[in-house]
Amino acid sequence: MQIWVGLGNPGAQYALHRHNVGFMALDLIAADRNFSPWKKQFQGWASEGRIGSEKVLLLKPQTFMNNSGQSVGEAMRFYKLTPADVTLFHDELDLAPFRVKVKTGGGTAGHNGLRSTDQHIGPDFRRVRIGIGHPGHKDKVTGYVLGNYTKAEMDPLADMLAAIGREADWLAQGDDARFMSEIALRLQQA
């Protein structure tokens, strides 16, 4: 079993924030792959299903970003899994908007959701880094990250999320390089 975690903040007022793109990715995967209805579990919303031959638990922590690791750790311990079985989908300032990169382990780069997860399960989990770009100055970061996607960004956002959903089989199989290249190809054609 794998646990795929989308990072975000709970509540309708945060739904379109750049910081909530992890939630958006999981919502699309759940709908696209006919996962079970979301249910309250592990201090979050959880949905189960299969991607290819892999059983996957989708998890959207409802602890707010800064405490996401509590939810992730609880689910990981319940299923007796290791950090290697956990994949986090999160916003990434250091990537161009709508670029998707995958890596395992590493630092937290000031991302509170990554920091919390690192504190609760260690750093050796896989990360699907979803680019949101940088606003240009560090004083603008908080407002930018906690701001809604603009109207002009909605189509590229939808294209990127659809590509993540359609290519999720590669991620489930552990072929991160193929997952990234197939998404890049889809977005070139969009």
N, C-alpha and C positions, 0 to 999 in steps of 0.2 A: 504494500500500500504506500501511496505517496500523499503528502499533505501539501496542497498549493494554497498559499496565503496571499490575499490581496490586502495591501495596506491602504488605510483611509481613515476618515473620521465619520462616526455615525451621525445621522440626521439629515433631513432633506436640505437644510441650508448649506450643507457641504457637498452635496451630490455632484456638482459640476466643477469643483475645485481641482486644480492640477494635482494637488496632493492626494486626491482620491482616485487617480487613474488605476491603481491596483484593484480597487473595488470594481471599477468599470470593466476591467479585463475579466475578472471572475464572473461577473453578471453575464457577460457575453458568452463565455465558455459554458456556463451552466445552461443557458437558454439554447445555445447551438448544439450541445451534446445531450440534451434531454436528461439532465441530472435531476435528482430528487428535489422536491420543494425545499426551500430554505427552512431550517429549524434552529431554534435557540439551543446552542451547545457550546461548551468550552469558552464561555464569556464572549460569544460571538454568534454569527449566523453560519451554519454549516450546511453543505449539500454534498451528496455522494453520487458517484457515477463511475463510468469507465471511459477511458480514452485509449482506444486500441485494446490491448489486452491488460492494461494497467488499471487497477482500482485507485481512484483518486478522491480524496476528501478536499473539497473547496472550503476555505475558511475566511470569513471577513470579521476580524476582531471588532468588538463593540466597546472596547476599553479606551477609545481615543488613541491616536497615533503614539503618544508618548509611553503608553503601557501595552502596546501590541504584543510584546514578548510574553506577557502573562498568559494570554489566550493561546499563543503558539506552543508554549511549553506545556500547557495543560493537555492539549490535543496530542502532542508528541509522546508524552508520558502515558496517556491513556492507551494508545495503540502500540506502546513499547517500540517506538521507532528511534532513529538517530537523526542528528542534524542533516546527514546526507539524504534523508528521505523528505526533507522540507525544501520547498521552493517559494521564495517571496517575490511578488510582483509589486514594484514600487516606482515612484517618480524619481527621475534622475536629472538634477540641474546640469551636470557636466556632459550631457549628451544633447545633440541637436534635437529639436522637437520632432517627435514621431519616429525617432530611431529606436531600435530595440537591440539590446546587447545582453548576453547571459554570461555570468561568471559564478564561480564557487569560491566562497571565502572572501577575505579582504576586510577593509576597514568600514567605517560607518559614514565617513564624509559629512559629519554633522547632521545626518538624517536621524531624527528621533525614533522613528519606527524601527530602523535597522539597529540603532543603539540598544533599544529595549530588547529586541530579539536576541542580539548578541549577549546581553546580560543574562538572559534566561536559558538559552540553549547553546551558547558559544558561537564562534564566527563561521563554522564550517557548513553553512547552508548555501543552497544555490539561490542566486538573485536574477530575476528578469528585470533589467533596468530599462525603464521606459522614459525616453528623453522628453524633457519639457523645455530644455534650453535655459539659459541664464538671463536674467533681466539686465545684466550689464554692470550693476554695482551691488555690493553686498548689503547696503542699506535697504535695497528694494526687494531682497529675496523673500522675506516673510510675506509681504503683501502680494507678491507674484505667485508664490506657491499656494497661498491660501485664497487666491483669486480664481474666478471662474474662467474656463476656456472661453475665448471670444467667439462670436458668431462665425468669423472667417476661419476659425480652427476646427469647427464642427465636422466638416467633410473629411479633412485629413485624419482627425481623431477617429471617426467611424471606420475609415479605411484601415487604419493601423490596428484597431481593436478587432476588426473582422479578420485581418491577416493573422493575428495572434491566435484567434479561435480556430481558424482553418488549419493552421500548421502545428497545433498543440500535440499531435501525435508524435512529432519528432522530439518534443520536449519530454513527453512521457517515456519515450524510449531511451532518453539520455543522450540523444544526438543533438547537443546544443548548437554545434556549428551548422548543421543542416537546418535547424529551426530558424536561426538568424538569417541564413542565406535565402531561404524560401520566403521569409517575411520581406526581406529587402527586394527580392524579385517582384513579389506581389505589389509592393508600394511603388516600384518604378513603373508598373503597368497601370496603376490607379489614375 
